[in-house]
Amino acid sequence: MGTQLDSDLQRRLRRYQKQYAELKNRIRPLGFICSGSLVQRHVRCGNPHCLCSRDTNMLHGPYYQLSWKKQGKSVSRFLSPEELRLYRQWINNRRKLMAITDKMHDISQQARDCLLPEKAIEKKHPARTSTPQRGRRSR
């Protein structure tokens, strides 16, 4: 029966390794990554004679802005249409990368649980039923 468990364990580990390798291959074609968010803005120009100062339907734009955190502070930059396409792709690449690494983590946890089942851990280190209280003396 022990060899059956060993072969089942080996089969499951090979399956996890295959899934993990497939995920690694999905990372390879990703290009640059960028954190942050893209925002579309319509703005007033500040000229009191412009229509935008009197009518919210006449605001200038759309303008696109990239915002991110740098050393704990929010930073933002307006983007040209070319930069917008570039950063949109980089942000999308980051989302894909994060989704892939989350799946890689899940598979790693499954492999760990396969090698270290909870019952084996519990037998080695049973949970305490009561916690000793410090500073109290029995009388």
C-alpha positions as CSV (number, residue, x, y, z in Angstrom):
1,M,0.0,0.0,0.0
2,G,3.0,2.3,0.7
3,T,4.1,2.1,-3.0
4,Q,0.6,3.0,-4.1
5,L,0.7,6.2,-2.0
6,D,4.2,7.0,-3.3
7,S,3.1,6.6,-6.9
8,D,0.0,8.7,-6.3
9,L,2.1,11.4,-4.6
10,Q,4.6,11.3,-7.5
11,R,1.7,11.6,-10.0
12,R,0.2,14.6,-8.2
13,L,3.6,16.3,-7.9
14,R,4.3,15.8,-11.6
15,R,0.9,17.3,-12.4
16,Y,1.7,20.4,-10.2
17,Q,5.1,20.7,-11.8
18,K,3.6,20.6,-15.3
19,Q,1.0,23.3,-14.3
20,Y,3.7,25.4,-12.8
21,A,5.9,25.2,-15.9
22,E,3.0,26.2,-18.1
23,L,2.5,29.3,-16.0
24,K,6.2,30.2,-16.1
25,N,6.0,30.0,-19.9
26,R,3.1,32.4,-19.9
27,I,5.3,35.0,-18.1
28,R,8.1,34.9,-20.8
29,P,6.3,36.9,-23.5
30,L,5.1,39.7,-21.1
31,G,6.9,43.0,-21.7
32,F,7.5,45.8,-19.3
33,I,5.1,46.2,-16.4
34,C,3.9,49.3,-14.6
35,S,1.9,49.8,-11.5
36,G,-0.6,52.6,-11.3
37,S,-3.9,53.6,-12.8
38,L,-5.1,55.4,-15.9
39,V,-7.7,58.2,-15.5
40,Q,-9.6,60.1,-18.2
41,R,-10.1,63.7,-17.4
42,H,-12.0,66.6,-18.8
43,V,-10.8,70.0,-17.5
44,R,-11.4,73.7,-17.4
45,C,-8.6,75.7,-18.9
46,G,-8.8,78.7,-16.5
47,N,-9.7,81.3,-19.2
48,P,-12.8,83.1,-17.9
49,H,-13.9,83.9,-21.5
50,C,-13.8,80.2,-22.6
51,L,-17.0,78.2,-22.8
52,C,-15.6,75.6,-20.3
53,S,-15.8,78.2,-17.5
54,R,-19.6,78.5,-17.9
55,D,-20.7,75.1,-19.2
56,T,-19.6,71.7,-17.8
57,N,-20.6,70.1,-21.1
58,M,-17.9,72.1,-22.8
59,L,-14.8,71.0,-20.7
60,H,-11.6,70.3,-22.6
61,G,-10.5,66.8,-23.1
62,P,-10.4,63.9,-22.8
63,Y,-6.9,64.0,-21.4
64,Y,-5.4,60.8,-19.9
65,Q,-3.4,60.7,-16.7
66,L,-1.2,58.0,-15.2
67,S,-1.2,58.0,-11.4
68,W,1.1,55.9,-9.1
69,K,2.7,55.9,-5.7
70,K,6.4,56.9,-5.3
71,Q,7.9,56.9,-1.9
72,G,4.4,56.9,-0.3
73,K,3.2,59.9,-2.3
74,S,0.8,60.0,-5.2
75,V,2.4,61.1,-8.5
76,S,0.6,61.7,-11.7
77,R,1.5,62.7,-15.3
78,F,-0.6,63.6,-18.3
79,L,0.0,61.3,-21.2
80,S,0.2,61.7,-25.0
81,P,-1.9,59.3,-27.0
82,E,1.2,57.2,-27.8
83,E,2.2,57.1,-24.1
84,L,-1.4,56.1,-23.2
85,R,-1.2,53.1,-25.5
86,L,2.2,52.1,-24.1
87,Y,1.2,52.5,-20.4
88,R,-2.1,50.8,-21.0
89,Q,-0.2,47.7,-22.2
90,W,2.3,47.9,-19.4
91,I,-0.5,48.0,-16.7
92,N,-2.2,45.2,-18.5
93,N,1.0,43.2,-18.4
94,R,1.3,43.8,-14.7
95,R,-2.2,42.5,-14.1
96,K,-1.5,39.4,-16.1
97,L,1.8,38.8,-14.2
98,M,0.0,39.2,-10.8
99,A,-2.7,36.7,-11.9
100,I,-0.1,34.2,-13.1
101,T,2.0,34.5,-9.9
102,D,-1.1,34.1,-7.8
103,K,-1.8,30.8,-9.6
104,M,1.8,29.8,-9.2
105,H,1.5,30.4,-5.4
106,D,-1.7,28.3,-5.3
107,I,-0.1,25.4,-7.1
108,S,2.9,25.7,-4.7
109,Q,0.6,25.5,-1.7
110,Q,-1.1,22.4,-3.2
111,A,2.3,20.7,-3.7
112,R,3.2,21.6,-0.1
113,D,-0.1,20.2,1.2
114,C,0.5,17.1,-0.8
115,L,4.0,16.6,0.8
116,L,3.0,17.8,4.3
117,P,-0.6,16.8,4.9
118,E,-2.2,18.4,7.9
119,K,-2.8,15.1,9.7
120,A,1.0,14.5,9.7
121,I,1.6,17.9,11.1
122,E,-1.0,17.5,13.8
123,K,0.4,14.2,14.9
124,K,3.9,15.8,15.3
125,H,2.6,19.0,17.0
126,P,-0.8,18.5,18.6
127,A,-2.7,21.7,19.4
128,R,-2.8,22.7,23.0
129,T,-6.1,22.4,24.7
130,S,-5.3,25.0,27.3
131,T,-2.9,27.9,27.5
132,P,-0.9,28.2,30.8
133,Q,-1.5,31.5,32.4
134,R,1.5,33.5,33.5
135,G,1.8,35.3,36.8
136,R,-0.8,33.2,38.6
137,R,0.2,30.9,41.4
138,S,-1.8,28.0,42.7
139,R,-2.8,28.3,46.3
